[in-house]
Amino acid sequence: MSFESLNLNPSILKAIIESGYTEPTPIQSAAIPEVIAGHDLMASAQTGTGKTAAFMLPALHKLATPSAVKSRGPRVLVLTPTRELANQVNEAARKYGKNLRVNTVCILGGMPYPLQNKLLSQPVDILVATPGRLIDHLERGRIDFSRLEMLILDEADRMLDMGFIDDVEKIAAATPASRQTLLFSATLEGVIGKLAARLLKDPKRIQIAAQQARHENIEQRLHFVDDMAHKSRLLQHLLTDVDLKQAIVFTSTKRDADMLAEDLFAQGHSSAALHGDMNQGARTRTLTKMRRGGIRVLVATDVAARGLDVPGISHVINFDLPKFAEDYVHRIGRTGRAGASGIAVSFASHKDMQHLQRIERFTGQTIAPHTIAGFEPKRVPRAGGAPRSGAGQDRKFAGKPAGAGGRSFTGQPRREGGFGSGEKRPNAGGFGHHNGRRHG
C-alpha cells in the first residue's frame, strides 16, 4: 500500500514525500482510512510504529476542509502524558501540515501563562496539550471547544498511570458530543477499555501485533550490584570510558536524579538533571545544551524516555530499573539512533529480579550479565530472585537510600549544597514550583 492510496489531501501527500516517507506502516494503513471515514477509533500500537502520523495525517486531512462553525477554538485536540511527547506531536503536526494554512499551538506545564494566554487568544486549529495545564486554562474560561471536531488521546495508558484519568474525563466532558474520538494505547483492556466505553461511540478497534524491536545495533549489558556504594563505583568507572560520548543515566525518582547529577558534577562530570519538576524553559535549555555537546551525562527520570532524540547519545545506563517493562524499551531506544551503534547498561540487585524478568519477557530477549575486574558482585542473584552469595554467606542488600545520613550517592560525606565555592548547580534555575498538580 502507498500513501497515495489512502486518499489524503494532496498538500499532505506532498509534505509526506518531502519528509522522505514512501510507504505507510501497518498502524497507519489500518487507522487512516477508518479515521477519514469518520469512525471513533481504539488502537493499540507501540511507540516507534508510526502512530503519531496515524492520527495526525487524517486530522490534517479533516482540517483541509474549512469549518462550518465560526470560533477561535481548536478543531483538533491532542492530549499527551508528557511535555516531550507533546512537543513531538506538535512538530509532527507542523511537518505534515506545512503546506496547509494550519495554526498549531502547544500548551504545557512549565510554560509561562501570559505566553499561553496570548497563543490561545488567536485562532487555533490544532491544540496539543498535557492534561494538567489544559485543565487550568479550561477552568479559567480561556478555551473554546465549540468547533472541536476531533479529540485524540495519545498514550492513554500512560496518562492513566500518571493519575490523569479525572482530568481527561473532565476535558472530554467539555467538548461537543458530536466529536470524533481516537484513543491510542499500548493496551486496550482493563481500565483503558472502561474509559473507552465512556468516551467513544461504537469505535473501530485496531490492534497491531507488537513486534518488539530487537535493537540489534544496541549492545545490552547487565551488571549485578551488591548495594548503593557498589552501584555508584561502577557508574563512576563506566563514565570514564573514552568511548562514552554522551550518556543518559536513568533513576527512578526526581530526587535521585537531582542528587546523582549533583554528585557527578562535583566529581568533575559535565552533568545535569532532567525531570518533571523542572519548568519547561529549564528543560528546553538542558536539552539544547546536551544537543550542542555541553552536557555529557544527563541524569533523568522516565520523562526523558519518550520523545527525546539526541544523536550523540552513545550509552544509556539504567541506574535504577524502570517500573514498567515497556519503559525499558523506550529508555534504551535513546541510543543507537539513525543507524548508529549504542550500549545499554542496566544495574540490578537481587531485589530487582522480578523487574528484570518482566523486562526480558516483554522484549523476548535475555540481557547478558557482564562483570568488570575489580567491580565483581559479592553474589549473583539466581533466577527467581533468590540470591547466591559469592562468599558462601547470605549477605543482605546493605545500600542506604540516596542521601541518607548526610551521605551522597558515592557514599562520601555530602558537602553543603553538593558543590564547592564558585561552582554552579548543574541545572541552576531549572526547578519550577511544584504545586501538587502533575503537568507532565
Secondary structure, DSSP 8 states (H G I E B T S, - for coil): --GGGGT--HHHHHHHHHTT--S--HHHHHHHHHHHTT--EEEE--TTSSHHHHHHHHHHHHHTS--SS--SS-SEEEE-SSHHHHHHHHHHHHHHTTTS---EEEE-TTS-HHHHHHHHTS--SEEEE-HHHHHHHHHTT----TT--EEEETTHHHHHHTT-HHHHHHHHHTS-TT-EEEEEES--SHHHHHHHHHH-SS-EEEE--------TTEEEEEEE-SSHHHHHHHHHHHHT-TT--EEEEE-SSHHHHHHHHHHHHHTT--EEEE-TTS-HHHHHHHHHHHHTTS-SEEEE-GGGSSS---TTEEEEEESS--SSHHHHHHHHTTSS-TT--EEEEEEE-GGGHHHHHHHHHHHT---EE---TT---SB---TTS---BTTSS--------TTGGGB-TTSSB--GGG--TT---TTTT------S----
